[in-house]
Amino acid sequence: MAVPNGTREEIMSANWKSVKEDLDWSLNQGDDVKGRTELRDAFSKGDAKEMAHVIEAYKMGQRDNHKIANLTRCAHEDDKRLYNIGRKLIELKAS
């Protein structure tokens, strides 16, 4: 059975546990992660409107398309929640 374009993305939902683990790796755990400084800077701005910068910085260090897609789904579902997860991971107050 053929699946129309975009249908799979609509069925998949954001995996918040996974995105938190992936952000923790990118921000704190991984060795020599490209884009870590940019990612920390984007979360430090204090405004969820910086989500485009978060996604671009995340892409610099993450090569797994599934993880990038999940981050994007989370941002689309609730950008403020995602932004605050990142802020907490770098020990800043939620915005």
N, C-alpha and C positions, 0 to 999 in steps of 0.2 A: 504494500500500500504506500503510495506516495504521500509525503508530508509537505504541506505548503510551506514556503519560506516564512520564517519567523515563528512558526507554531511551537517549535521546541523551546525557544526562549520564553514564550509566554507561559508555558507549562511549568518551567523551572522556577522555583522560588528562591529568594535570598537565603543563604545559609549563614546566619549570624555567628554561630560558634566558629565556623571555619574562617570567616573573615577576621574575627578577633585574633585567632591563632596566626593567621597569615600576616596581619598588621604587626603583631607582637614580634614575629620573626623579622619583618622588614625594619621595624623601628629599634629593636633591642637585641634580638638573639643572633641573627645571621652574621656571618663574617664578611666584612668588606662589601656590604650591600650598596650597589649603585643607587643613587637617588635618596639615600637615607637622610642626608642633610636637607634636601629639598622637601622631603616628606615631613620631617620634623618642623620645618619652617611653615609649611602649609597648615599643619595642625596648630601651630603656635599663634596664628593670626587672630583666633578667637571668634571666628565667624564661619558658619556652615556654608556661606556663599563661596568659600575658597575650595569647594569640593572639586571643581575642575582642576585646580592645581594639585590637589591630593591625588586624583586619578592619574594625572600625567607623571607626577613624581613616583607613584607606585609602579607604573609601567616601566620606568627606568631600571628598576631592580628586579622586576618580576617577569619571567619569560613564559610562565604557565598561563595559557590563554583561558583555562577554566577558572583560575584564581582571579584573573583580571575581570572576567565576565561576572563572577560572583560579587566582586567589589562594586562593579557598576550596577548590578541588580540591587545591592544593598543601598547604594547611593540613591537610586531611583525610588526605592520603596520608602526610605526614611533617611534623608541626607543628614539631618540634625543628629539622629541616633548614631549613625556611622561616625560623624565628626567627633562626637563626644567620646566614643569608644577610643578613637585615636588619641584624643587629648588625655584621657585617663592613662593610656599606655605610656605616655611620656610625662606622667605625673603633673598634669595641669588640671585645673578645675574645668568642669563642664561649662559650655558656653550657653 
